[in-house]
Amino acid sequence: MAGRSKMIILKSERDLDAMRPACQVARAVLDEVSDFIQPGRTTREIDQFAASRIKHYGARSAFLNYRKYPCYICISVNEEVVHGLANDRRVDFGDIISLDVGVIYNGFIGDNARTVAVGGCSVEAQRLMDVTERALYEGIAQARPGNCVDDISRAIQTCVQSNGYSVVKEFVGHGVGRSMHEEPQVPNFVEGKGSPKLRPGMTLAIEPMVNTGSPEVKILKDGWTVVTKDGQLSAHFEHTVLITEGEPEIMTCPARVPLKLKA
């Protein structure tokens, strides 16, 4: 989704104390929605379940009504890459579904995504998901002070292409905080024009989108759903990551302590 601020915003410790719970809520909702999926459910039922879990934690969807997006989470099935819309489509055994969950909590956004199989899937679909998730963690490993955004991008691109897949170029990762899209952009490929240095306090949504076939995509007539042009499968994984003085902190990893609900 487009629309971003023009400067890189470094988060203070006070900001991070508020943002970490937002990321933990986003992860909890993503886990619960992943477990809810089974053959026969409609994507609208999945979206409504996500809405109920977001409300349960006292949070709001970061996506609903963002630039008029009409759903609580993004649900993208098989050849759908990102921004899929909930409707009456029933998911079948063997489908793969990319779930993108963003929430607003404590004034900050937590953003994460994963692709899951409905009941089970083909060996090829599982390999695609495995490589995409591995690429995410290869990128996160480069999220260190002194490195550049390009180091993250290069690690993702190398992992994806060395396994015979392609990286989507029209949609990229991004900074995230009080706003859904902040600077810098975090492409999943190296653009070759230089990139910002990584500094402690930067919070990034790192999110490889990987296609089995061609990297080319198109947007459906609904104005939102992005699909592969060749109709082949796509997968999407994402974490919100903090640049620290040392190892990157994956903010959307499971909470170490139980979440406290707002009164």
N, C-alpha and C positions, 0 to 999 in steps of 0.2 A: 504494500500500500504506500502511495506516495505522500509527500508532505513532511517536511523536517525543518528543524531549526538550523541556523547557519554556523554555529560555533560548537566546539567540543566542550561539553560540560563535565568538569571533574566533580565527583561526589565527595562531600565531607563525611566524616564519621557519623555525624547526626543523620545525614541523608541515608547512609548505608544501613543504619539501625532501623530506619523506616522501610527501606527498600527490601531488605532481606525477608521480612515476613510476607511481602507481596509476592516475591519469587517463590516462597514456600507454599503459599496458597495456590499459585499457578501450577506448581508441580503436583500438589495433592489432587487438584481437579483433573489434571491430565492423567494421573494414575487411575483415578476412579472412573473416568470416561473410558479409558482403555479397557478396564475390567468389565464395563457395562456392555461392550460391543459383542454381539453374537449374531449368527445368521438369522435373517428375517426382520431384524429391526430396521426402521427407516432412519434416514439421516436426520429427519426432523425430530424423531424420538430421541436420537443421540444428542442433538442440539438442546432440546428441552431438558434432558437430564443434566447436561453441562450447566445450563442456566440455574437449575435447582441447587447444584453443588456450589456454584459461585455465590449464590445468595446465602447458602448455609454458612459460609465463611465470612459473611459480612462484606463481601467484595462486590465489584461491578465488572461486567465484561468490558475489556479495553477495545473490543472490536465493534460491538453493537452500535450502529449509527455513526461509526467513524467513517467520514466521507460517504455516508448513507449506506454503509454495509449493513445488511438486514438480519444478521445471525449473531448468536452469542460466541460461537467458535467457528473456525474454518475446518470443514470436513471435505477432504479431497480423495476420491476413490479411483484406484487403478491408474488410468492415464491422466487423471487430474493432478496437476502439480501443486498448486496452492490456491487459496481463496475460494474453495468450493462452497456452494450454497446448500443449506439444508432444505430438503424437499421430501416428496413421498417415495423416493427411491429406496428399495429394500436392499440391504447388503447381503451378499451370498457367501457361502463357504468358499474360500480360496481367494476372495477379494483382498486387496491391501488398502488400508485407509490411513491417510495422513491427517493427524489431529493437531491443530495449532490452537493453543490456549493462551490468551493474554488476559490478565486481570488488573484492575485498579484497586489498590488497597493502601491505606496510609498515605495517599497522595502520590504513590509511585506505581510503576507498571512492572509486573513480572511476565515474562514471555518465554514460552517453550513449546516444542513440538516433537512428535515422533510418528513413525509409520508402524502400524500394527497389522497383523493378518487376522482375517475373520475365520476363526476355527482352525485354520491351517492354510498353507499356500504351496505353490510350486517351489522347486529347488531354486529356480532362477529368481523368483520374486524374493525369496529369503536371502539369496546372495546379494541382491540389489540393496535390500534393507541393511544387511550387515556391513556392506562397503560404505554406504552413506553414513551410518552411525560411526564407523571407524574414521571416516574423513572428518566428521565433526570433532572427534577427540584429537585427531592429528592437528587440526586447526587450533583447538584450545591449548594444546601443548606449546604453541608458539606465542600465546597471549601473555608476553612477559615484557617488563619495562626495558626499553632500549631497542626492542624489535620494532618493526613497522607493521602496519596493517597488511602490507604485501606478504609478510612472512606467514601470516595466518592464511591468506588467500592461496599462496603457493603450496602450502602443505595440503590443503583441501584438494586443489586441482591435481596435484601429483598423485595423491591417493586414488582419486576417482578415475583419472585417465589411465593410470597404470593397471587398473582392473578392467579396462575396456568399456567404461561408461563415459557419459558426457555430463558436463556441468551446465546448468541453466544460467544464462548471462543477463537476461532481462530483469531478474529479481535478485536482490542481494540482502545480506545482513546489514546491521545498522546499530548505531548507538541507541540506548534506551534508558529512560529514567522517569522524570515527571511527564515526558512526552513519549508517544509511541515510537516516533522516528526522530532520533537526534543524529548529529554528526558523530563519528565519521561513518560513511558507507563502508561495509565490509563485504566486498565481492568474494565469490568462491573461485575466482580466477585472477591472474595477474594482468592488470591492464597495461603495465609498462610505462606509466606516466608519473611514478612516484606515489608515495602514500604517507599519511601522518605517522609520526612515532607514537608508540604506546606509552602511556604515562599512568602511574598509580592514580586510582580514582576514576578511571574510565570504565564505563559499564557497557558491554557490547552484547547484542543478540547475534550470535554466530549461528548460521543456519544453511548448511549445504542443501541444495535441491538438485537431485541427480536423476538423469534419465537413462533408461536401458539403451535406447537408440540415439537418434539425433538430438542435439541440444535445443533445437528450434521448438518454440511454443506459440500458441495463439490464445486469444481470449474469446470465450463463447459469447453468444448474443445476450446473455444475462448481464454482461458488462463486468463480471467479476471472475468467473471460473477460468483458470489458466490450465490448458491441457497441452500435452505433447502433440506436435504437428503430425507425427507419424503414428499416433495411437498406441505407442508402446508405454510400458510402465514407468512411473516416476516415484521417488521416495524423498522424504523431507524429515530432517532431524534438527533440533534447535535447543540451545541453552542460553540463558543470560549469564554472562561471565564478567567478573570484576578483575581488572588489572591491579595487582598488589605490588609491593616491593619485591616479592619473590614469586612463588608458585601462583598461577591463576586460581581464583576462587570461583567454582561453579555455583552460582547463587540459586539455581533451580534444581540442585540436588536435594534429596529428601532432608527434611528438617531433622536436626539432632534432638530437638525437644518437641513434645506435642504442640500443635498449633493452639493458640488461645483465641477463642472466638470473641468478636466484638459483642458487647452487651446490646 
